Amino acid sequence: MANMNSNFNARETAYRQLRARIIGLDLKPNDVLNDKELEQQMGMSRTPIREAVIMLSLDHLVVVRPQSGTYVAPIDAEKVEVEQFSRYILEKEMAVLACGRAGTEYRRSYEENIQLYRFYGGSHTPDREQRMLDLDNEFHRITFSINGKGVCYDWMQSLFQHIERVRILSLRMGLDAPLADDHEQIAKAILTGDERQAVCWMEKHLDRYRDDILIMKEKFPHYFRTE
């Protein structure tokens, strides 16, 4: 039983580490995944790594090609669309429900979040991308928290993976300039109870990825799946 638990834990650890590296673009689309290199990098045996790779292939983050090799899956625009549509529906509903319900503590949370986002947006710190992604997630979670649904946001976020690579690449390419202003307008609408503006700005904000993908495909066409 102890050995089974050990194997399970090793597989889960390998899965989480590889998934994070793929989503964070440390392992880029179409990179070759070499078993021996991964074993050395992760300090694990081949079995849990191979099992983790199979799990990632079921998530469509890895492509296993017999007689050819194992690769990081390219970004699939259709899967990005599915994930973003799910987010789109939930986020708009939460914004409407939050209108007029946010007290002083949430006003302060929004303000501090937006200030920090602007700060890191203009910085060159090594962790800029991760800090901005975390702050972006934190901003959207505030809206859920106003409605007592913070856990719902965490659940939603845990399911996303294809759109996350687009978000990271957007930050890496400096396409994040409008986002702080979007956040400011969304927060303002929610705090003043303006449902129409809250929906309008949330829609505009969550639709920006469409234009970003067009720019990404021009610069990194090999990152994306082609039919």
KAGI-V986496 format. One record per residue. RES is the residue in three letters. SS is DSSP state (alpha for helix, beta for strand, coil for the rest). PHI is phi in degrees with one decimal (* if undefined). PSI is psi in degrees with one decimal (* if undefined). Layout:
res,ss,phi,psi
RES,SS,PHI,PSI
RES,SS,PHI,PSI
This chain:
res,ss,phi,psi
MET,coil,*,-42.8
ALA,alpha,-61.8,-39.0
ASN,alpha,-66.8,-38.9
MET,alpha,-63.8,-43.0
ASN,alpha,-63.9,-38.7
SER,alpha,-63.8,-43.2
ASN,alpha,-64.4,-41.5
PHE,alpha,-62.9,-46.3
ASN,alpha,-62.9,-40.1
ALA,alpha,-64.8,-42.4
ARG,alpha,-63.3,-44.4
GLU,alpha,-64.9,-39.3
THR,alpha,-64.0,-45.1
ALA,alpha,-61.9,-42.2
TYR,alpha,-61.4,-48.8
ARG,alpha,-63.3,-41.4
GLN,alpha,-67.0,-45.0
LEU,alpha,-67.9,-40.6
ARG,alpha,-60.3,-44.3
ALA,alpha,-64.0,-38.4
ARG,alpha,-69.8,-34.9
ILE,alpha,-71.4,-48.1
ILE,alpha,-64.1,-36.9
GLY,coil,-81.1,1.2
LEU,coil,66.1,18.7
ASP,coil,-67.3,-40.5
LEU,coil,-102.1,113.9
LYS,coil,-90.1,158.7
PRO,coil,-52.0,131.9
ASN,coil,76.7,4.4
ASP,coil,-63.3,142.3
VAL,beta,-78.8,135.5
LEU,coil,-101.6,108.2
ASN,coil,-98.1,124.0
ASP,alpha,-54.8,-48.6
LYS,alpha,-65.5,-40.1
GLU,alpha,-63.9,-41.8
LEU,alpha,-66.1,-39.0
GLU,alpha,-59.6,-43.9
GLN,alpha,-68.0,-43.5
GLN,alpha,-65.2,-38.7
MET,alpha,-99.3,-9.9
GLY,coil,64.4,38.6
MET,coil,-128.3,164.5
SER,coil,-80.1,171.5
ARG,alpha,-67.1,-37.8
THR,alpha,-59.2,-53.9
PRO,alpha,-63.3,-31.9
ILE,alpha,-68.6,-43.2
ARG,alpha,-65.3,-39.0
GLU,alpha,-64.9,-39.6
ALA,alpha,-64.5,-39.4
VAL,alpha,-62.9,-39.4
ILE,alpha,-63.3,-42.6
MET,alpha,-62.0,-40.3
LEU,alpha,-68.9,-30.6
SER,alpha,-68.1,-32.6
LEU,alpha,-69.7,-25.8
ASP,coil,-84.3,-2.2
HIS,coil,65.3,29.2
LEU,coil,-102.1,-13.8
VAL,beta,-133.8,144.6
VAL,beta,-116.2,123.6
VAL,beta,-104.5,117.0
ARG,beta,-115.4,106.4
PRO,coil,-54.5,139.1
GLN,coil,68.3,1.5
SER,coil,-122.3,-49.8
GLY,beta,145.2,-175.7
THR,beta,-119.5,131.8
TYR,beta,-132.3,154.9
VAL,beta,-69.7,129.8
ALA,coil,-65.5,141.5
PRO,coil,-67.0,162.3
ILE,beta,-70.7,126.3
ASP,coil,-99.4,110.1
ALA,alpha,-60.9,-30.6
GLU,alpha,-67.7,-40.9
LYS,alpha,-70.3,-34.9
VAL,alpha,-59.5,-44.2
GLU,alpha,-62.0,-42.4
VAL,alpha,-61.6,-47.2
GLU,alpha,-65.3,-42.8
GLN,alpha,-69.7,-32.1
PHE,alpha,-64.7,-41.8
SER,alpha,-61.6,-43.5
ARG,alpha,-64.3,-41.9
TYR,alpha,-55.5,-47.0
ILE,alpha,-65.7,-48.1
LEU,alpha,-67.7,-43.7
GLU,alpha,-64.7,-41.3
LYS,alpha,-64.8,-41.6
GLU,alpha,-63.9,-42.6
MET,alpha,-64.6,-37.5
ALA,alpha,-64.3,-42.7
VAL,alpha,-64.1,-46.3
LEU,alpha,-65.0,-29.9
ALA,alpha,-78.5,-19.2
CYS,coil,-57.4,124.8
GLY,coil,79.6,-0.5
ARG,coil,-104.4,-9.4
ALA,coil,-81.5,124.4
GLY,coil,-88.2,-171.0
THR,alpha,-59.2,-37.6
GLU,alpha,-64.9,-34.7
TYR,alpha,-76.3,-33.2
ARG,alpha,-59.1,-44.2
ARG,alpha,-64.9,-40.7
SER,alpha,-61.9,-45.5
TYR,alpha,-59.9,-47.9
GLU,alpha,-61.7,-45.9
GLU,alpha,-65.0,-40.4
ASN,alpha,-62.6,-47.1
ILE,alpha,-65.4,-39.2
GLN,alpha,-62.0,-44.5
LEU,alpha,-66.4,-38.5
TYR,alpha,-62.1,-43.5
ARG,alpha,-64.4,-39.0
PHE,alpha,-60.7,-52.2
TYR,alpha,-68.9,-28.0
GLY,alpha,-61.4,-31.4
GLY,coil,-99.4,7.6
SER,coil,-99.1,171.6
HIS,coil,-127.1,30.2
THR,coil,-69.6,149.0
PRO,coil,-58.8,-28.4
ASP,coil,-99.1,19.8
ARG,alpha,-52.8,-50.9
GLU,alpha,-61.7,-46.6
GLN,alpha,-67.1,-39.4
ARG,alpha,-63.7,-41.5
MET,alpha,-69.2,-37.5
LEU,alpha,-65.0,-42.9
ASP,alpha,-62.6,-42.2
LEU,alpha,-68.1,-36.6
ASP,alpha,-61.9,-46.9
ASN,alpha,-61.3,-41.9
GLU,alpha,-62.5,-40.7
PHE,alpha,-58.3,-49.7
HIS,alpha,-68.5,-30.9
ARG,alpha,-67.5,-30.2
ILE,alpha,-57.0,-43.4
THR,alpha,-61.3,-41.2
PHE,alpha,-65.8,-40.5
SER,alpha,-63.8,-34.8
ILE,alpha,-56.7,-34.3
ASN,coil,-93.1,8.5
GLY,coil,71.1,25.8
LYS,coil,-121.7,30.2
GLY,alpha,-57.5,-38.5
VAL,alpha,-64.3,-33.0
CYS,alpha,-63.6,-39.2
TYR,alpha,-64.5,-44.2
ASP,alpha,-59.2,-41.9
TRP,alpha,-63.2,-47.7
MET,alpha,-58.3,-46.6
GLN,alpha,-64.4,-35.0
SER,alpha,-66.4,-21.5
LEU,alpha,-87.0,-17.4
PHE,coil,-84.1,137.8
GLN,coil,-146.5,-39.1
HIS,alpha,-73.0,-42.7
ILE,alpha,-67.3,-26.1
GLU,alpha,-66.4,-35.3
ARG,alpha,-67.0,-35.3
VAL,alpha,-66.3,-41.7
ARG,alpha,-63.6,-43.4
ILE,alpha,-63.6,-45.2
LEU,alpha,-64.5,-35.5
SER,alpha,-60.7,-44.3
LEU,alpha,-65.3,-41.1
ARG,alpha,-64.7,-31.2
MET,coil,-92.6,0.3
GLY,coil,73.4,31.4
LEU,coil,-94.8,13.2
ASP,coil,-92.1,1.0
ALA,coil,-50.9,-42.4
PRO,coil,-77.7,-10.9
LEU,alpha,-68.3,-37.7
ALA,alpha,-64.0,-40.6
ASP,alpha,-65.0,-39.4
ASP,alpha,-58.4,-49.0
HIS,alpha,-57.5,-42.0
GLU,alpha,-62.8,-42.1
GLN,alpha,-70.5,-38.6
ILE,alpha,-63.0,-47.5
ALA,alpha,-61.4,-43.3
LYS,alpha,-59.8,-45.0
ALA,alpha,-64.3,-42.8
ILE,alpha,-65.9,-44.3
LEU,alpha,-67.5,-29.4
THR,alpha,-94.5,-2.5
GLY,coil,76.7,24.1
ASP,coil,-91.9,91.5
GLU,alpha,-62.1,-41.1
ARG,alpha,-61.7,-45.7
GLN,alpha,-69.5,-34.8
ALA,alpha,-60.7,-45.9
VAL,alpha,-67.0,-44.1
CYS,alpha,-57.9,-48.3
TRP,alpha,-73.3,-33.8
MET,alpha,-65.7,-41.9
GLU,alpha,-61.0,-47.3
LYS,alpha,-60.8,-43.2
HIS,alpha,-62.8,-48.2
LEU,alpha,-78.7,-10.9
ASP,alpha,-91.2,-7.9
ARG,alpha,-62.8,-26.1
TYR,alpha,-60.5,-26.6
ARG,alpha,-63.0,-47.3
ASP,alpha,-67.4,-37.3
ASP,alpha,-61.3,-42.0
ILE,alpha,-62.6,-38.0
LEU,alpha,-61.3,-41.4
ILE,alpha,-67.8,-41.2
MET,alpha,-62.3,-41.8
LYS,alpha,-65.3,-29.8
GLU,alpha,-70.4,-40.3
LYS,alpha,-86.5,-36.5
PHE,coil,-127.7,61.2
PRO,alpha,-59.5,-29.7
HIS,alpha,-73.8,-8.6
TYR,alpha,-79.6,-15.3
PHE,beta,-112.4,148.2
ARG,coil,-69.0,135.7
THR,coil,-116.3,140.7
GLU,coil,-73.9,*
